[in-house]
Amino acid sequence: MRNDTALIGVSAREELVELAPAMRRRSADVAHLILQQIQLTIPAYSRPIEGTFGKAILHGVQQGVLEFLDRLLDPEAAGNGTADLFRHLGRYEVIEGRGIDVLQSAYRVGGRVGWQALSEFGLRMGLPVETMCELAAALFAYIDELSALSHEGYVAAQARAAGAQERRRKRLLELLLSDQRAPAAVLLEHAEAAAWTPPERVAVVVLEVDDGRTGHPELAEDVLVDLESDAPCLVVPAPGGEVPDLADSLRGWRCVLGPVVLLADARDSLRWARQLAGLIADGVVEGAPVVSCADHLLTLWLLSDRGLADQLVARAQAPLDGLNARQRERLAETLSAWLETRGGAPEIAGQLNVHPQTVRYRIHQLDELYGERLRDPDERFAIAVALRARRLRHTRPE
């Protein structure tokens, strides 16, 4: 602990030694005046001095006055125990939910009251002006020192509180996204501990570093964040079913936005977001800084079960099995275009970049191969869906 009060000269200290008994007798009254003035001028400290808070502030003022006097008389009086006390006052401000500026204001009030009492005492005792000037410098250096100790305690406590809050929020996120659904009462308990108001609906965002930058994004306070795990993600409240724009906040990250779901179904939003991220990685879906599942629901549905999609495609293509690979590909392409557009030969020919007569010939072949299946609405729908899944599957390397 720095001892700036040693700056007073030897002669000034010799004068004070003779006055030490009188100064000590006055110390309790000065502490009372300081505390009284702090309560009158700072609303946050205006409540009755009682309980843990009262004991801490009262003890702090009394010990501060006594230590200042001790160090005036003995420069080696470091007061390590008192240093811990003033660090604790800083920590207490975090517990009370106040900014450090409130406590620093109290120190300034204490310094003014202390100097007023000290100057009145010095005048009454006839201390030289030079000694009074040295006392003033020593007093305000001491106040700065106490303020720095409290700031140190405040910052340390704030860091611990932030770390504890972050851990609680991380645990809440893990509960929301766990494969095992947590009871509503358990989720509510963890949400209260994490100071998080549970929204009705959320969306999960899967993240991946885009350009090598991994700085912490500036996100809204109600977003649950996990950037440290192997699969970073966010849980984002979606009031009214809408997710706020995250593009600016998440620069340097690629984002896949899961569907908006009820809070209890957050794991489903995560599952679909991860599946879409896989399709982007495979080249089935075009990547972008932000890609939303809402824009690719049909693709996700068609490719959600690979085995089932294989069965659907095999059944839809069964009439083409007797053809060679090139014939199967051309007829499947033509059938898909015809089912999706229901247009005439010229329109389909333009889409496939072939002659209209070629399209008419292929449609005639398809009619012979499929027969009544192309006149049944349910069959046409099933074939169209299967051929869409086939086209998407062919986009992805096997």
C-alpha positions as CSV (number, residue, x, y, z in Angstrom):
1,M,0.0,0.0,0.0
2,R,1.5,3.3,-1.1
3,N,2.2,5.8,1.7
4,D,2.0,9.3,0.3
5,T,1.4,10.8,3.7
6,A,5.2,10.4,4.2
7,L,5.5,13.5,2.1
8,I,5.1,15.7,5.1
9,G,8.4,17.0,6.4
10,V,10.2,16.0,9.6
11,S,9.6,19.4,11.3
12,A,5.9,19.2,10.6
13,R,5.8,15.7,12.0
14,E,7.5,16.8,15.1
15,E,4.9,19.5,15.7
16,L,2.1,17.0,15.2
17,V,3.6,14.5,17.7
18,E,3.0,17.0,20.5
19,L,-0.6,17.4,19.3
20,A,-1.3,13.7,18.7
21,P,-3.3,13.1,21.9
22,A,-5.7,16.0,21.1
23,M,-6.0,14.8,17.5
24,R,-6.9,11.3,18.6
25,R,-9.6,12.5,21.0
26,R,-11.1,14.5,18.1
27,S,-11.0,11.5,15.7
28,A,-14.4,9.9,16.7
29,D,-16.2,13.3,16.3
30,V,-14.6,13.8,12.8
31,A,-15.6,10.3,11.7
32,H,-19.2,11.0,12.9
33,L,-19.2,14.3,10.9
34,I,-17.9,12.7,7.8
35,L,-20.5,9.9,8.0
36,Q,-23.3,12.4,8.7
37,Q,-22.3,14.6,5.7
38,I,-22.1,11.5,3.4
39,Q,-25.6,10.5,4.3
40,L,-26.9,14.1,3.8
41,T,-25.4,14.6,0.4
42,I,-25.4,11.1,-1.3
43,P,-28.9,9.6,-1.6
44,A,-27.5,6.0,-2.0
45,Y,-26.1,6.2,1.5
46,S,-29.0,8.0,3.2
47,R,-30.6,4.9,4.7
48,P,-30.1,4.1,8.4
49,I,-26.6,2.8,9.2
50,E,-27.4,-0.8,10.1
51,G,-26.8,-4.3,9.0
52,T,-23.8,-5.4,6.9
53,F,-23.7,-2.2,4.9
54,G,-23.9,0.0,7.9
55,K,-21.1,-1.8,9.7
56,A,-18.9,-1.7,6.7
57,I,-19.3,2.0,6.0
58,L,-19.1,3.0,9.7
59,H,-16.0,0.9,10.3
60,G,-14.4,2.3,7.1
61,V,-14.9,5.9,8.1
62,Q,-13.6,5.4,11.6
63,Q,-10.6,3.3,10.5
64,G,-9.8,5.8,7.7
65,V,-9.5,8.7,10.1
66,L,-7.4,6.7,12.6
67,E,-5.1,5.3,10.0
68,F,-4.5,8.8,8.5
69,L,-3.5,10.1,12.0
70,D,-1.2,7.1,12.6
71,R,0.5,7.5,9.2
72,L,1.1,11.2,9.8
73,L,3.0,10.3,12.9
74,D,4.7,7.2,11.6
75,P,5.4,6.9,7.8
76,E,6.0,3.2,8.2
77,A,2.4,2.5,9.3
78,A,1.3,0.8,6.1
79,G,-2.1,-0.4,7.3
80,N,-2.5,-3.6,5.3
81,G,-5.6,-4.6,7.2
82,T,-7.2,-1.3,6.4
83,A,-6.3,-1.7,2.8
84,D,-8.4,-4.9,2.7
85,L,-11.3,-3.0,4.3
86,F,-11.4,-0.4,1.6
87,R,-11.1,-3.0,-1.1
88,H,-14.1,-4.7,0.5
89,L,-16.1,-1.4,0.3
90,G,-15.5,-1.5,-3.4
91,R,-16.7,-5.1,-3.6
92,Y,-19.8,-4.2,-1.6
93,E,-20.8,-1.6,-4.2
94,V,-21.0,-4.4,-6.8
95,I,-23.2,-6.4,-4.4
96,E,-25.4,-3.4,-4.0
97,G,-25.7,-2.9,-7.7
98,R,-24.1,0.6,-7.7
99,G,-21.4,2.2,-9.8
100,I,-18.0,2.9,-8.2
101,D,-18.7,6.6,-8.8
102,V,-21.1,6.7,-5.8
103,L,-18.4,5.5,-3.4
104,Q,-15.8,7.9,-5.0
105,S,-18.2,10.7,-4.3
106,A,-18.3,9.7,-0.7
107,Y,-14.5,9.8,-0.5
108,R,-14.6,13.4,-1.9
109,V,-17.1,14.3,0.8
110,G,-15.0,12.7,3.4
111,G,-11.9,14.6,2.2
112,R,-13.7,18.0,2.4
113,V,-15.1,17.3,5.9
114,G,-11.8,15.9,7.1
115,W,-9.9,19.0,5.8
116,Q,-12.4,21.4,7.4
117,A,-11.9,19.7,10.8
118,L,-8.2,19.5,10.3
119,S,-7.8,23.1,9.3
120,E,-10.0,24.3,12.2
121,F,-7.8,22.2,14.6
122,G,-4.6,23.6,13.1
123,L,-5.7,27.2,13.3
124,R,-6.8,26.7,16.9
125,M,-3.4,25.1,17.7
126,G,-1.5,27.8,15.8
127,L,0.2,25.5,13.3
128,P,2.3,27.3,10.7
129,V,0.9,27.8,7.2
130,E,3.6,25.5,5.7
131,T,2.6,22.7,8.0
132,M,-1.1,23.2,7.1
133,C,-0.2,23.0,3.4
134,E,1.7,19.8,3.9
135,L,-1.3,18.3,5.9
136,A,-3.7,19.2,3.1
137,A,-1.5,17.5,0.4
138,A,-1.1,14.5,2.6
139,L,-4.9,14.2,3.3
140,F,-6.0,14.4,-0.3
141,A,-3.2,12.0,-1.3
142,Y,-4.6,9.6,1.3
143,I,-8.2,10.0,0.0
144,D,-6.9,9.2,-3.5
145,E,-5.2,6.1,-2.2
146,L,-8.4,4.9,-0.5
147,S,-10.4,5.5,-3.6
148,A,-7.9,3.5,-5.7
149,L,-8.1,0.6,-3.2
150,S,-11.9,0.6,-3.5
151,H,-11.8,0.8,-7.2
152,E,-9.4,-2.2,-7.2
153,G,-11.9,-4.2,-5.1
154,Y,-14.8,-3.1,-7.3
155,V,-13.2,-4.2,-10.5
156,A,-12.2,-7.6,-9.1
157,A,-15.7,-8.2,-7.7
158,Q,-17.3,-7.0,-11.0
159,A,-15.1,-9.5,-13.0
160,R,-16.1,-12.3,-10.6
161,A,-19.8,-11.4,-10.9
162,A,-19.6,-11.2,-14.7
163,G,-17.9,-14.6,-14.8
164,A,-20.5,-16.1,-12.5
165,Q,-23.3,-14.6,-14.5
166,E,-21.8,-15.9,-17.8
167,R,-21.5,-19.4,-16.3
168,R,-25.1,-19.3,-15.2
169,R,-26.2,-18.2,-18.7
170,K,-24.0,-20.9,-20.3
171,R,-25.7,-23.5,-18.1
172,L,-29.1,-22.2,-19.0
173,L,-28.3,-22.4,-22.7
174,E,-27.1,-26.0,-22.3
175,L,-30.3,-26.9,-20.5
176,L,-32.4,-25.3,-23.3
177,L,-30.5,-27.2,-26.0
178,S,-30.1,-30.5,-24.2
179,D,-31.5,-33.7,-25.9
180,Q,-33.1,-34.4,-22.5
181,R,-36.0,-31.9,-22.0
182,A,-35.6,-30.1,-18.7
183,P,-38.7,-29.6,-16.5
184,A,-40.2,-26.1,-16.9
185,A,-39.6,-25.4,-13.1
186,V,-35.9,-26.2,-13.5
187,L,-35.6,-23.9,-16.6
188,L,-37.3,-21.1,-14.7
189,E,-35.0,-21.5,-11.7
190,H,-31.9,-21.3,-13.9
191,A,-33.4,-18.4,-15.8
192,E,-33.9,-16.4,-12.6
193,A,-30.4,-17.2,-11.4
194,A,-29.0,-16.0,-14.8
195,A,-31.1,-12.8,-14.7
196,W,-32.8,-13.9,-18.0
197,T,-36.5,-13.3,-18.7
198,P,-37.7,-16.4,-20.6
199,P,-39.3,-15.3,-23.9
200,E,-42.2,-17.2,-25.5
201,R,-40.3,-17.9,-28.7
202,V,-36.7,-18.2,-29.7
203,A,-34.5,-19.1,-32.6
204,V,-31.1,-20.8,-32.3
205,V,-28.2,-19.5,-34.4
206,V,-25.3,-21.8,-35.4
207,L,-22.1,-19.9,-35.9
208,E,-18.8,-20.5,-37.7
209,V,-15.8,-18.2,-38.0
210,D,-15.9,-16.6,-41.5
211,D,-12.7,-14.7,-41.9
212,G,-10.4,-15.7,-39.0
213,R,-11.7,-13.0,-36.7
214,T,-13.2,-14.3,-33.5
215,G,-13.9,-11.2,-31.5
216,H,-16.8,-11.2,-29.1
217,P,-19.9,-9.8,-30.9
218,E,-21.9,-7.0,-29.5
219,L,-25.2,-8.7,-28.9
220,A,-28.3,-7.7,-27.0
221,E,-28.4,-8.5,-23.3
222,D,-31.2,-11.0,-23.7
223,V,-29.2,-13.2,-26.2
224,L,-27.7,-16.4,-24.6
225,V,-24.2,-16.9,-26.0
226,D,-21.8,-19.8,-26.3
227,L,-18.8,-18.9,-28.4
228,E,-16.2,-21.1,-26.6
229,S,-17.5,-24.6,-27.4
230,D,-16.6,-26.6,-30.5
231,A,-20.1,-25.8,-31.9
232,P,-20.7,-22.1,-31.1
233,C,-24.3,-20.9,-31.1
234,L,-26.8,-18.4,-29.8
235,V,-30.3,-18.5,-28.4
236,V,-32.0,-15.4,-29.6
237,P,-35.4,-14.2,-28.3
238,A,-37.9,-13.8,-31.2
239,P,-40.7,-11.4,-30.0
240,G,-43.7,-11.6,-32.3
241,G,-42.0,-14.5,-34.1
242,E,-39.4,-12.2,-35.6
243,V,-35.6,-12.5,-35.0
244,P,-33.7,-9.2,-34.9
245,D,-31.2,-8.5,-37.6
246,L,-27.9,-10.0,-36.5
247,A,-25.7,-9.3,-39.6
248,D,-24.0,-6.2,-38.2
249,S,-23.5,-7.7,-34.7
250,L,-21.9,-10.9,-36.1
251,R,-19.5,-9.6,-38.6
252,G,-16.7,-12.1,-39.0
253,W,-19.0,-15.0,-38.4
254,R,-21.2,-17.1,-40.7
255,C,-24.6,-17.6,-39.2
256,V,-27.3,-20.2,-39.8
257,L,-30.5,-19.1,-38.3
258,G,-32.8,-21.9,-37.1
259,P,-36.6,-21.7,-37.3
260,V,-38.5,-19.7,-34.7
261,V,-39.9,-22.1,-32.1
262,L,-41.5,-22.1,-28.6
263,L,-38.9,-21.8,-25.9
264,A,-39.4,-25.4,-24.9
265,D,-38.5,-26.6,-28.4
266,A,-35.2,-24.7,-28.8
267,R,-33.4,-27.9,-29.4
268,D,-35.5,-28.4,-32.6
269,S,-34.3,-25.0,-33.9
270,L,-30.7,-26.1,-33.2
271,R,-31.2,-29.4,-35.0
272,W,-32.5,-27.8,-38.2
273,A,-29.9,-25.0,-38.1
274,R,-27.1,-27.7,-37.9
275,Q,-28.7,-29.7,-40.7
276,L,-28.8,-26.6,-42.9
277,A,-25.2,-25.8,-42.0
278,G,-24.3,-29.3,-43.2
279,L,-26.1,-28.7,-46.5
280,I,-24.2,-25.4,-47.0
281,A,-20.9,-27.2,-46.3
282,D,-21.9,-29.9,-48.9
283,G,-22.8,-27.2,-51.5
284,V,-26.5,-28.1,-51.7
285,V,-27.5,-24.7,-50.4
286,E,-25.6,-21.5,-51.3
287,G,-23.7,-20.0,-48.4
288,A,-24.0,-16.4,-47.2
289,P,-23.1,-14.4,-44.1
290,V,-26.6,-15.1,-42.7
291,V,-28.7,-18.1,-44.0
292,S,-32.1,-18.7,-42.6
293,C,-33.9,-22.1,-42.3
294,A,-37.1,-20.3,-43.1
295,D,-35.9,-19.9,-46.7
296,H,-35.0,-23.6,-47.1
297,L,-37.7,-25.5,-45.2
298,L,-38.7,-27.6,-48.3
299,T,-35.0,-28.6,-48.9
300,L,-34.6,-29.4,-45.2
301,W,-37.7,-31.6,-45.2
302,L,-36.8,-33.4,-48.4
303,L,-33.3,-34.2,-47.2
304,S,-34.1,-34.8,-43.5
305,D,-34.1,-38.6,-43.9
306,R,-31.7,-39.9,-46.4
307,G,-32.9,-43.4,-46.4
308,L,-36.6,-42.4,-46.8
309,A,-35.6,-40.0,-49.6
310,D,-33.8,-42.9,-51.4
311,Q,-37.0,-45.0,-51.2
312,L,-39.1,-42.1,-52.5
313,V,-36.8,-41.5,-55.4
314,A,-36.5,-45.2,-56.2
315,R,-40.3,-45.6,-56.4
316,A,-40.6,-42.4,-58.5
317,Q,-37.9,-43.6,-61.0
318,A,-39.0,-47.3,-61.1
319,P,-40.6,-47.0,-64.6
320,L,-37.2,-45.7,-65.9
321,D,-35.2,-48.6,-64.6
322,G,-35.1,-50.5,-68.0
323,L,-33.3,-47.6,-69.7
324,N,-29.7,-46.7,-69.8
325,A,-28.2,-44.0,-67.5
326,R,-28.3,-41.3,-70.1
327,Q,-31.9,-42.0,-71.1
328,R,-33.0,-42.1,-67.4
329,E,-31.4,-38.7,-66.7
330,R,-33.0,-37.0,-69.7
331,L,-36.5,-38.4,-69.1
332,A,-36.3,-37.6,-65.3
333,E,-35.2,-34.1,-66.1
334,T,-38.1,-33.6,-68.6
335,L,-40.6,-35.2,-66.2
336,S,-39.5,-32.9,-63.4
337,A,-39.8,-29.8,-65.6
338,W,-43.2,-30.8,-66.8
339,L,-44.6,-31.6,-63.3
340,E,-43.2,-28.3,-61.8
341,T,-44.3,-26.0,-64.6
342,R,-47.3,-27.9,-66.2
343,G,-46.3,-25.9,-69.3
344,G,-46.4,-26.8,-72.9
345,A,-43.6,-28.2,-75.0
346,P,-42.1,-24.8,-76.1
347,E,-41.9,-23.6,-72.5
348,I,-40.3,-26.8,-71.2
349,A,-38.0,-26.8,-74.3
350,G,-36.8,-23.3,-73.4
351,Q,-36.1,-24.4,-69.8
352,L,-34.2,-27.5,-70.9
353,N,-32.5,-25.9,-73.9
354,V,-33.7,-28.5,-76.3
355,H,-36.1,-28.5,-79.3
356,P,-39.9,-28.5,-78.6
357,Q,-40.2,-31.6,-80.7
358,T,-37.7,-33.4,-78.5
359,V,-39.8,-32.5,-75.5
360,R,-43.0,-33.9,-77.1
361,Y,-41.2,-37.1,-77.9
362,R,-40.0,-37.5,-74.3
363,I,-43.4,-36.7,-72.8
364,H,-44.9,-39.4,-75.1
365,Q,-42.3,-41.9,-73.8
366,L,-43.1,-40.9,-70.2
367,D,-46.8,-41.3,-70.8
368,E,-46.1,-44.8,-72.0
369,L,-43.8,-45.7,-69.1
370,Y,-45.9,-44.2,-66.2
371,G,-49.4,-44.6,-67.6
372,E,-52.1,-43.8,-65.1
373,R,-49.6,-42.6,-62.5
374,L,-49.3,-39.3,-64.3
375,R,-53.1,-38.8,-64.3
376,D,-53.4,-39.4,-60.5
377,P,-52.9,-36.1,-58.5
378,D,-51.4,-37.9,-55.5
379,E,-49.0,-39.8,-57.7
380,R,-48.0,-36.7,-59.6
381,F,-47.3,-34.9,-56.3
382,A,-45.2,-37.8,-55.0
383,I,-43.2,-38.0,-58.2
384,A,-42.5,-34.3,-58.3
385,V,-41.4,-34.2,-54.6
386,A,-39.1,-37.3,-55.2
387,L,-37.5,-35.7,-58.3
388,R,-36.9,-32.5,-56.4
389,A,-35.1,-34.5,-53.7
390,R,-33.2,-36.4,-56.4
391,R,-32.0,-33.1,-57.9
392,L,-30.9,-31.7,-54.5
393,R,-29.1,-35.0,-53.7
394,H,-27.3,-34.8,-57.0
395,T,-26.1,-31.3,-56.0
396,R,-24.2,-32.8,-53.1
397,P,-21.1,-35.0,-53.6
398,E,-21.7,-38.6,-52.6
